[in-house]
Amino acid sequence: MKLYSFFRSSAAYRVRIALNLKGISYDTASVHLVKDGGHNKLPEFRAVNPQMRVPVLVTSRGDVLIQSLAIIEYLDETHPEPPFLPKDAVARARVRAIAELIACDIHPLNNTSPLRYLKNAMGQEQSAIDDWYHHWVTTGFEALEELITPGPYACGAEVSLADICLVPQVNNAKRLKVPLDRFPKIVGVDRACLVLPAFDRARPENQPDAE
Ligand SMILES: N[C@@H](CCC(=O)N[C@@H](CS)C(=O)NCC(=O)O)C(=O)O
């Protein structure tokens, strides 16, 4: 398989963790999201993904898949072990809720394109943009801290889709210096996951395009 990725992309980080957990080897095709205004905006990448975002997974059959949650679901359906979702329907809904809280409610507000729009189109100062970033991560984490049930992973004793989404979001928060001392459960889950080789190998600093 081939993964279009950028070392700092948290959506690509989710897919890297998922691939590692499933034991699937893949090649990385790096797409620099910052250089020259973003190599994701080049026509050759637009031809791969009309949304011009990473991650994109090209399967061994040549299918081109976009959107991290859809890709992770595809991997879980085609490689069932270890499962990313619990068997019980209520537990599954809880895991998905946490994943969506992060991937649909926190992450889009702090993504490269909206932040760039705040700066360039709306003329906002960097300090206001940083406040915006911190505000939405902190609000999301306040809810997340109450919703997770570490044991030691976000939803108990098994790694799940919730952890796959949580760890990259915590990495982003640390990079942007969001204070995390109010979120001991989130920090504990992050720490428990990162000792696992699948999570460790997926870290931004362990990628071939890391800077
Ligand atoms: N909902 C998408 C988000 C993908 C996404 O926004 N990726 C970011 C990097 S984390 C990106 O490519 N940004 C480029 C841009 O916004 O121009 C997913 O989960 O895959």
The ligand as an ORCA input file, in Angstrom:
! r2SCAN-3c Opt
* xyz 0 1
  N     -11.251     14.975      7.641
  C     -10.017     14.713      6.962
  C      -9.043     15.815      7.277
  C      -7.848     15.751      6.347
  C      -7.036     17.004      6.502
  O      -7.590     18.091      6.651
  N      -5.702     16.886      6.462
  C      -4.880     18.036      6.646
  C      -3.625     17.681      7.395
  S      -3.990     17.112      9.026
  C      -4.505     18.602      5.292
  O      -4.203     17.893      4.371
  N      -4.525     19.929      5.218
  C      -4.138     20.607      4.033
  C      -4.887     21.877      3.890
  O      -5.780     22.116      4.717
  O      -4.580     22.605      2.963
  C      -9.450     13.357      7.374
  O      -9.768     12.920      8.486
  O      -8.722     12.741      6.597
*
